[in-house]
């Protein structure tokens, strides 16, 4: 193999490597990195003060919501991270623009009876909201 061909192959491979690296960096910057649904459920149970397995009752319903701005929010497909349906969470909760939140609903057996509750968890930090 002559020197020109070897240089061309080397430059081509380096270009592919740099291009791939830039695509990975772009993907990392542009796509949100969120806590898993299971962690949001754990935050919910702690906030609900419902720590024992026997106290947890019924089904826990978890939705990922993308708050676009003060007038629009959407449900998000967890697999594709694509917004797919309008949501109304922005109306009463004062979330930040471009924020992702887990909406967690569940029931807990308390000494006073079964209590249902809804909590919002910041999907990036895992912090309980409002």
C-alpha positions as CSV (number, residue, x, y, z in Angstrom):
1,X,0.0,0.0,0.0
2,X,1.4,3.4,-0.9
3,X,1.8,6.3,1.5
4,X,-1.0,8.4,0.0
5,X,-3.5,5.6,0.4
6,X,-2.4,5.1,4.0
7,X,-2.7,8.8,4.8
8,X,-6.2,8.9,3.2
9,X,-7.3,5.9,5.2
10,X,-5.9,7.4,8.4
11,X,-7.6,10.8,7.8
12,X,-10.8,9.1,7.0
13,X,-10.8,7.0,10.2
14,X,-9.9,10.0,12.3
15,X,-12.8,12.0,10.7
16,X,-15.2,9.2,11.5
17,X,-14.0,9.1,15.1
18,X,-14.3,12.9,15.6
19,X,-17.7,12.9,13.9
20,X,-18.9,10.1,16.2
21,X,-17.6,11.8,19.2
22,X,-19.4,15.0,18.3
23,X,-22.7,13.2,17.8
24,X,-22.4,11.5,21.2
25,X,-21.6,14.9,22.8
26,X,-24.6,16.5,21.0
27,X,-26.9,13.7,22.2
28,X,-25.6,14.0,25.8
29,X,-26.2,17.8,25.8
30,X,-29.6,17.8,24.0
31,X,-31.4,14.8,25.6
32,X,-32.5,15.1,29.2
33,X,-30.9,12.7,31.7
34,X,-33.6,11.8,34.1
35,X,-34.0,9.7,37.3
36,X,-35.7,6.3,36.7
37,X,-39.4,5.9,37.4
38,X,-38.6,3.6,40.4
39,X,-36.6,6.3,42.1
40,X,-39.5,8.8,41.7
41,X,-41.8,6.2,43.3
42,X,-39.4,5.8,46.2
43,X,-39.4,9.6,46.7
44,X,-43.2,9.5,46.6
45,X,-43.4,6.9,49.3
46,X,-41.0,8.8,51.6
47,X,-42.9,12.1,51.0
48,X,-46.2,10.3,51.6
49,X,-44.7,8.9,54.9
50,X,-45.8,5.4,53.7
51,X,-42.6,3.4,54.3
52,X,-43.9,-0.2,55.0
53,X,-44.8,-2.6,52.2
54,X,-48.0,-3.5,54.1
55,X,-49.1,0.2,54.1
56,X,-48.8,0.6,50.4
57,X,-52.2,0.0,48.8
58,X,-53.5,-0.3,45.3
59,X,-51.7,0.7,42.2
60,X,-49.1,3.4,41.8
61,X,-49.6,5.5,38.6
62,X,-46.5,7.3,37.3
63,X,-46.5,9.8,34.4
64,X,-43.6,11.7,32.9
65,X,-44.5,15.3,32.2
66,X,-42.6,17.9,30.1
67,X,-43.4,21.4,31.2
68,X,-42.6,23.4,28.1
69,X,-43.6,26.8,29.5
70,X,-46.3,28.4,31.6
71,X,-49.0,27.6,29.0
72,X,-48.0,24.2,27.7
73,X,-47.1,20.8,29.1
74,X,-47.1,17.3,27.6
75,X,-47.0,13.7,28.6
76,X,-43.7,12.1,27.5
77,X,-43.1,8.6,26.1
78,X,-40.4,7.3,28.5
79,X,-38.8,5.2,25.8
80,X,-38.5,7.7,23.0
81,X,-38.5,10.9,25.2
82,X,-41.0,12.4,22.7
83,X,-43.9,14.6,23.8
84,X,-47.2,13.0,22.7
85,X,-50.2,14.4,24.5
86,X,-51.2,17.7,26.2
87,X,-51.1,17.7,30.0
88,X,-52.5,20.3,32.4
89,X,-49.9,20.2,35.2
90,X,-48.7,23.7,34.5
91,X,-52.0,25.3,35.5
92,X,-51.7,25.0,39.3
93,X,-48.1,24.0,40.1
94,X,-45.8,26.9,39.0
95,X,-43.2,24.6,37.4
96,X,-40.1,26.0,35.5
97,X,-40.0,26.2,31.8
98,X,-38.6,23.2,30.0
99,X,-38.8,21.1,33.2
100,X,-39.4,17.3,33.4
101,X,-41.4,16.0,36.3
102,X,-42.7,12.6,37.4
103,X,-46.3,12.8,38.5
104,X,-46.8,9.9,41.0
105,X,-50.2,8.9,42.4
106,X,-50.8,6.2,44.9
107,X,-52.7,5.0,48.0
108,X,-51.4,4.3,51.5
109,X,-53.1,2.5,54.5
110,X,-52.9,5.0,57.3
111,X,-54.2,4.4,60.9
112,X,-57.1,6.7,59.9
113,X,-57.8,4.8,56.7
114,X,-56.7,4.6,53.2
115,X,-55.3,7.9,51.9
116,X,-54.7,8.8,48.2
117,X,-52.1,11.4,47.3
118,X,-50.3,12.9,44.3
119,X,-46.8,14.2,44.3
120,X,-44.5,15.7,41.7
121,X,-40.8,14.8,41.6
122,X,-38.2,16.7,39.6
123,X,-37.1,14.2,37.0
124,X,-33.6,15.6,36.8
125,X,-32.7,16.0,40.5
126,X,-35.1,13.6,42.3
127,X,-36.3,16.5,44.5
128,X,-39.9,16.6,45.7
129,X,-41.8,19.5,44.2
130,X,-44.5,21.5,45.9
